[in-house]
Amino acid sequence: MRGTVLIVDDEPEILTALRDLLEDEFDVWSAVSPIAALEILGDEPSISVIVSDQRMPEMTGDVFLSKARGISDAQTILLTGYADLSAVVNAVNHGRISAYMQKPWEPSLLLSMVGNAHEQCQLRRSLAEEKALLHGLMNGSQDALSFKDAAGRFVRLNRVKAEALGLAPEAALHRREAEISEIVDGAHLAAVERETLAAGRASEHLEERGSGLSPRFLQVTRVPIPGADGTPRYLAVLEHDVTDRRMMENRLHQAEKMQALGTMAGGVAHDFNNLLTAILGSLELAVRRNHGDARLQRLLENATMAAERGTTLTQRLLTFSRQRDLALRSVEANEVIHEMQDLILRSIGPGIVVTQDLAADLWLAHVDPDQLELALLNLCINARDAMEQDASGSLTLVTRNLEVAADDAIDLAPGDYVSVGVRDTGPGIPPEVLARVFEPFFTTKPIGKGTGLGLSMVYGLAQQAGGLARVHCPKGGGTTVEIIVPRAPDA
């Protein structure tokens, strides 16, 4: 690429001679005065070299070059016909000249000097451009971006990465990531980085950082960067947080699984219900034909009670599978809780403190009140069972209004909802169990203590009403199960 040179001299003959020397290799601009030259510099940023005379009437060359430095980053060469050492020193200090030459000049030497100055200017501009691009990338990226040496020490990192480490960027330099962060497996990270450097090509991994209830998932891309000898010496590391996407995928997978389970449960419940109908009918006929045999009467009654319990289970399965019609209407959830207070106290027994945290301005809920009562009773009994080893356990019935916006991380259409829940002070639910609590027949209770259909019925009720059921298990223990249903239309 041809360079662009500006020559400044108040003698036209000198300008002509310099143009003849330089124009074969450079694009040449010329000016007979420093003021005109400053205007040219303002309009032509491509100028890479300025060749200026020292003795000029408007201002001396060293003063002109000092002013030019505020406009252009071009390399500067001072020409002087006198052995004026003080002018050269002043030009070095203020104009930062790269070279000077006395008149008359040696053509080949001056041409070489201008060529070297152009190369230096181009190199400096290229470095400045690379620096600006890197600076823009580092500061503008919303992802964590860092550069490491072959030993895994940070040589550059952006604000996002530094904040993830809990340090200022400068404080992390020349340190390994495992020395700063406790959630990083240092041995594994070092092995991955060594493998990427040895392979000499980019690698990509999905990595989990942290543990417990809120891990982060990162899509990590590592790109080897060669040193001066061409061997990979550095790693560029880009970390894109995909936790939200991963959670959405998990929720979609869970919803698909629950839908498949619901379809299967509905089919089983229908077939089972038909069998129970035949059994109950036969038992009823048998009771009618029994003539005073007390022992047989007891056996028939026991069989009838067992069949009726089976009917209750099939109803729960049908509710979970959304194949059982609900009588949806406007319901005051707070009133439902007040009315079933005695029933809850009798069901959970002594030793558990029952309190209420009910919203005073609670909206009307659109739900089946009978099924809501049954769901709340199930949740209270589950909470009691979770706290059976805790003599000071407490259970709280909670209601609140919930406004869902389009960008909220919840699987509900935007709108108004009513939340009815039960909060306990039990030990909480482990993450591996939490993911399965709504599955039918899944239970952690001993054999004979639970059917695994209580929370499934709660889930089905919320889904069929147009809402959802969810479980919160904060750190430190305790569990809250929420039934979220739509706000009722205007009465």
N, C-alpha and C positions, 0 to 999 in steps of 0.2 A: 504494500500500500504506500503510495507516494505521500511524503510529508508536505506540510505547508509551512513556508517560511515568511516572516515579515522582516524587511530590511528598512532601517530608518537612518537617513543621513540628509543633511541640508544641502549637499552638493549633488546636483543631478548627474554629474559624470561618475561619481562614486556609485550611485544607485544603478546606473547603467552597467558599470563593470561588475557589480555584485550580481545583478540579474543574469548577465551573460554567463557568469560562473555557475550559478545554482539552478537555472531553470531546466537544464537537461534532466535533473534528478528530483526536483522539487517543484511544487506549485508556489509561485512567488508573489507576495504582496509587497508594495513599497510605499513609503511616505516620506515627504521632505521635511516634516515637522513632527515633533513628539505629540502635539495635541491631535493632529490628524491620525497618528499611529494609535493613540488610545481609543479613538472612535472606531478604527478598524478592528481592534482587539475585542471591543464590545459586540461587534456584529459577526465576527468570525471565530467561533470557539475551536475550530479545527486547527488553528495555528499552533504548531508544536515547537517552533524555534523563533526567537527574536534576535536579530543581529543589529546592534545599535552603535552609532557613533557616539563619542563622548562630548566633543565640543560642538554644541548647537545653540543657536541664539535664544530660543524660547525657554529651554531648560537643558541642563547637562544630561548626559547619558545615564549617569548613575541615579539621578533624581527620576528621570523618565522610567527606568527599569524598576525602581521602587514603587512607582504608581502602577506600572503594568502588572506587578505581582498581585495587586488587589483585584485585578480583572481576569487575569489568565494564569494558568499553571504551566505555560510554555517554558522551555529551557531558554536561558538568555546568554548571549555572547556580546562582550563589549569590545568595540574597535576604538583604538585611540592612536593619534598620530604623535603623541608626546609621551615621554616617560613619566607620566603622572601617576605615581604609586598611590598617592592619597585618594585619587578618584577610583582606582581599582579596589582599594580596601573598602571604600564607602559603598561601591557597587556590590562587593561580596557580602557586606553586612546587611544592607538594606534591600538590594535588588536580587540578592542570592544568585549571582551569575554563576554559570557552570564553567565558563572559560573566558579568557580575554586574549586579544591579539593586537599587535602594533601594526600601524600602517607604515609602509606598504606591506601587504600580506603575502604569504606564500600560497598560491592558489590551491595546490593539492592539500596542503596542511589545513587551510580554512575549510575546504570541502569535506575533508575527513572529520574536522571538528564539528561542523554542522550535522553531518550524518550521525556521529556519536550522540550528539545532543538530541536529535530526533528519536533515536532508539531509546535513550533514557526516558524521554518524555512519554513515549508509547508504553514503555514498561511500567512507569509510574501510574499512568492512566489505567492500564489493564489491572494493576494491583488494586487501585482505588475502586475500580468497577467491581472486581471480584469481592473486595471487602464490603462494598455497599450491598451487593447481592446477598452475601452471607449474612450480613447484619439484618437485612430485611427479612430473610428467611427465618433466622433465629428468633427475631422479635415478633414477626407477624404470624408465625405458626401457632395454631391452637393445640397442636400435639407436642408432646415432649420430644425435644431434639437435642442430641449431644454428640460430641466427638471424643473418642478415647484413643490413647496410645496402645501399643502392643501389649503393655502390661495391665491394661484395663483401667488406667487412671484418666480422669476427665482432663481434657485440654480445652474444651469449649462446651458450654451447655446453655440452653435458653431459660427464660424465666419460668416456663411451665414445668420443665424438668426440675429446676431448682426448688420450686414450691412443693413439688411432690416429695422431694427429699427433706423439706423443712429447713432449707438453708438459702442464703443469698448465693447467686452464681459464683462470685469470687471465692466464697468459703469452701466450695466443693472442688475447686481446681486442684489437680495433681493428687486427688484422693480416689480410691476405689469405691465403687457403689456399695459394696458389702460393708465397708468401714463406716458408712453413713447411715444406711437403712437396715433396720432389724428384720424387715419382711423379705429381704433378698437372700436367696440361697447362694452364698458366695462361691462355693465349689462348683455348683451347677452352672452359674453364670460364667465363670472363668472358662469352664470346659466348652460352652457354646461359643464364646468369643474366640477361643483358640481354634476351634474347628472352622469357623467362618474365615479367619485370617489364613489358615492353612489351605482351605479350598480355593481362596482367591475369588470367590463370587458371592453375590448377595444371598442372604438366607432370610427366611420368614418363619416366625413361630407364634402360636397363640399361647400366651403365658398368663398364669394366675398369680396375682400378687395379694398378699394378705390371706386371712383365713376367718373362720367363724361365719357370722350371718351376713357379712357385707364384703366379700372379696371383690377385687377389681380384675377385669379381664383385659389384657392388652395384646393388640396385634403388633408384634415387634419385628421391624425390618432392620437388618444389619448389612451395611455395604462396606467392603474393604476399600481403603484408599491407599494407593502406592506411595512410597517415599521417593527420594531422588534416584535411587537405584532401581526403581520399578517393582520392588518387593512390597507387598502389603504391610504398611507400618501403622495405619490408623483404622479406626472403625467409626463410620457414621451410623448412629442408632436413632431410628424413628419409632416412637411408641404411640400408637393410636388406641385410645380407650374405646373398647367395644362392649363395655359392661351393659349399657342400655340395650344394645342390639341382642346381646346374649340373653338378657332377661326376657326380652320380647319373644325370642325364639323358644325359650323354656316355657313361657306362658302359653304360647301357641301349641307347643307339643303337649303341655298338660291339658289344655282345652280339648285337643283332638283325642287324647287318651280318655278323658272323662266322657266325651261324647260316645266313644266306642264302648266304654264300660256301661254307659247309660242304655245304649241300644241292646247290649247283651243282657243287662239286668232287667230291662223291660220285658224281653222275650221270656226270660226265666220266670219272672213274676207272674206273667199271664198264665203260663203252663202250670205253675205251682198253685195259682189261685183256682184254676179249674179243678185240680186234684183236691184241694181243700174244700171246695164247694161240694164235691161228691162225698168226701169224708164226713163233713158236717151234716149233710142231708141224711146220710146213712146212720149216723149217730143219733140224730133226732128221731128217726123211725125206730131205732133200737130202744131208745128211752121210752117211747110210747108203748112198745110191746113188752116192756119189762113189767112183770106182775109181782111186785113185792120182794124181789131178791135184792136185799140191801147191798150185799157185796158187789153184785153186778152193776147196781146203780152208781156206786162210787167209782168203779172202773170206767163206766160210760162218761161220768162227769169229768173225770181226769182227762180222758181222751178228748172230750169236747173243749176243755180249757186249753189243752195243748194245740189243738187245731185252730182255735181262735187267736192264740198268740202267733201262730204261723200266718194267719190272715193279716194281723197287724204288721208283720215283717214284710209281707208282699205289698201292703199299702205304702210302706216307707220306700221300698224299691221302686214302685211306680212313681212316687213323688220325685225320687232322685232322677229317674229316667225321663221325667217330664211327660209322662203318659197318663197322668191323673189330673183331671180338671180341678183347678182351684177356684174357690168362690171369692174372686178379688173384689174388694170394695174399699171405700175410704175408712181408715181405722185410726183412732187415737192410740198410738203405741204406749204412751204414758199410762193411759187408762187401763189398757190390757195388763200392764205390769202391776198396777195397783190392785186389780181384781184378782190376780193370781198370786199375790204375795203369800197368803196363807198356804196355798198349795205348794209353793216353793219351799217354805219353811218346814212343812211336814215331810217333803220329799228328801231334803238334804239332811234332815235330822239335826241334833244339837251339836255344838262345838264349832260351827262355822258362823261367823258374823256376816249378816247380809245387809248391805247398804244400797242406796240408790243415788245415781248421779244423772238426773233427768233434765233435759233442756226445757226451760220454762216456756219458750216460744216454739215448741216443736211443731213442724208441719204435719198434716195428715198424711199417713202412709197408704199406698195402694197395695194391699196384701190380703191374703186370706187370714182372718183373725184366729180361727181355730188352729190352723197349721202354724201360725206364729206362736201361739201359746205352747203347742207341742214342741216346737223348735227351741224355744226359750227354756222349757223344762228340761229338755235333753242337754242343753248347754250347761245349765245349773248342776245337773247330776254329774256331768263330765268334770266340771270344775271341782265339785266335792270330792270326786274320786282322785283328782290330781293332788288335792291337799289333805288326803286322809292321814298322812304322817305328820301333818303340821297342826299342832294344838291351837295355834293362834292364827289360823288361816281366815281370810276374809274374801267375800264374793260381792261384786258390785254390778248392778244392772245399770247400763249406760245407754242414753239416747242422745242424739245430736242431729242437727241439720247438716247436709253435705251438698256443696255446690261443686259440680264437676265441669271443668273447662276442657276445651278441645285438646290442649297440650298437656293435660295431666297424665301422669304415668299410672293409669288405672283403666282396666278393661271395661269401661262404661261409656255409653254415649253421653255427650255433654247435656247437662240439665240439673234439675234439683232432685235430691234423694234424701231419704230418712235412714239413719243408721241406728240399729238396735243391737246391743251387744252385752256380753257377759265378761267381766274381768276378774281374774283370780290372782292369788298371791302364791301359786304353786311354783314348782321348780322350772317351769317352762317346757318347751318341746325341742328335742335335738333336731338339727337341720335335716338329717336323713329321714326322720319321721315326719317333719313338717311338710315335706313335699308330697306325702301320701295320705294326709289326714282325711281328705274328702273321698278317698276311694272306698267303694262299698266292700264290706266284709274285712277291711283292714282295721285291726285293733291291736293295741299293746297290752290289753288287759288279759288276765289269765283265762284259760278255757272255762266257759260257763259264766264268766263275769260280764261279757259284752258281746254284741252281735256284729259290731263294726258298721252299723247302719245309721247310727244317730247323726253323725256329722254329714253323712251322705244325704240324709233327708233334709238337713239344713241347707246344704248346697243346692239340692233340687228345688226346694221352696224358693230360694233367692233367685235362681236362674229362671224359673217359670214365671216369677213375678216381674221379671225384667231387670233384675239387679244382680248382685253377686254376694258370695260369702267369702270372707278372708280372715286370716289368723295373724296376729301380731305377737311376737315373742321378744320383747326388749332385753338387752343385756342386763344381767342381774336377777333374772327370774320373772315369773309371772306370765300369764297368757291372756290375750283378749281375742275373743271370737266375735266378729261383726256380721250381722245380716243387713245388707244394704239394699233397700227396695225403693222404687220410684216414689216421688211425691205424688199424692192423689191429685187428680184434676180438681178444678174449683167445684165446690159442692153446689 
